[in-house]
Amino acid sequence: LHRYSIAQLLTYGKDVVDIACGEGYGSNIIAATANTVTGIDISAETITYAKHKYHRQNLKYIQGSATAIPLADECCDVVISFET
């Protein structure tokens, strides 16, 4: 949890992509202060869990790989990735 608290300082008001977001708790923490957060994980099951567990207007989760990120180039200000 500490790493996400520190990351909040760098992501305040920004558009953030969280690669390998896992169950989504970190993306949810970042979304409390970021402009938008997109959590991406390769596991469809994990993304389904995150979508049901964490809800914010500025937070979304999508399935995708860290080696082929399913977003347009330059779509965000900051990319975070912990335990990838």
N, C-alpha and C positions, 0 to 999 in steps of 0.2 A: 504493500500500500504506500510505503514511503516514496518509492520511485515515481508513482503517479502524482503524489502531492508536489514533488519537485518539478515534474513535467508540467504541472498546471502553471507554474511561474513562467514557463517558456511558451505556453500555448494560449494564454489569456487572449480572448477576442479573435483568435485565428481559426482558420479551417485546417482540421487535423485528420490525418489518416493513421489508424492504429493497425499495423500489420501483425498478423498472428495474434488477434485480440483474445483468443480463447473464449472463456465464458462471458466476457464482456464487462466485467466489473471495472476494469481500468478505463475503458472507453467511457463508461458512465461517469466516472470520477472526473475525467478530463472535460466531458460535456457540460459539467456544472459551470465552467468558466470560459470555455472555448466558444467560438461562433458556431461551428459545426464540427461533428466528429463522425467519421465513417470507420467502423470496425470491420476488418476483413480477416477471415479465417478459412482454411482449406476444408475444414470439417462441416458438412451440411448439418449434422446433428448439433454441433456446438453453436452454429449460427442460429438455428431454430430456438435453442435454449436462450441465447442472449436476447433475441427479439421478444421472447415472452417474459423474460425477467426484468429487463431494463427499458424504460420508456421515457423519452424526452423529445421535445419538438425538434431539437437540433442533432439528434443521434439516430444513425441507421447502421444496420449490419448487412453485409453481403458476403456471399461465399466467393472465395478466390484464393489464388496461390501467391505467395511472396515472390515467386519467380516469374509470374505473369499477372501483375496487379490489374484487376479489371476496372481501371479508371483512366480517364484522359490524362495526358501529360500536363503538368503544371496545374493540377486541379486543387492543390492545397498549399498551405503555407509551411506546414510542419508534418513530418512523418515520424512516428514513434514505433518502436518494435522492441519489446522486452521478451526475453526467454525464447527467441526464435531459433 
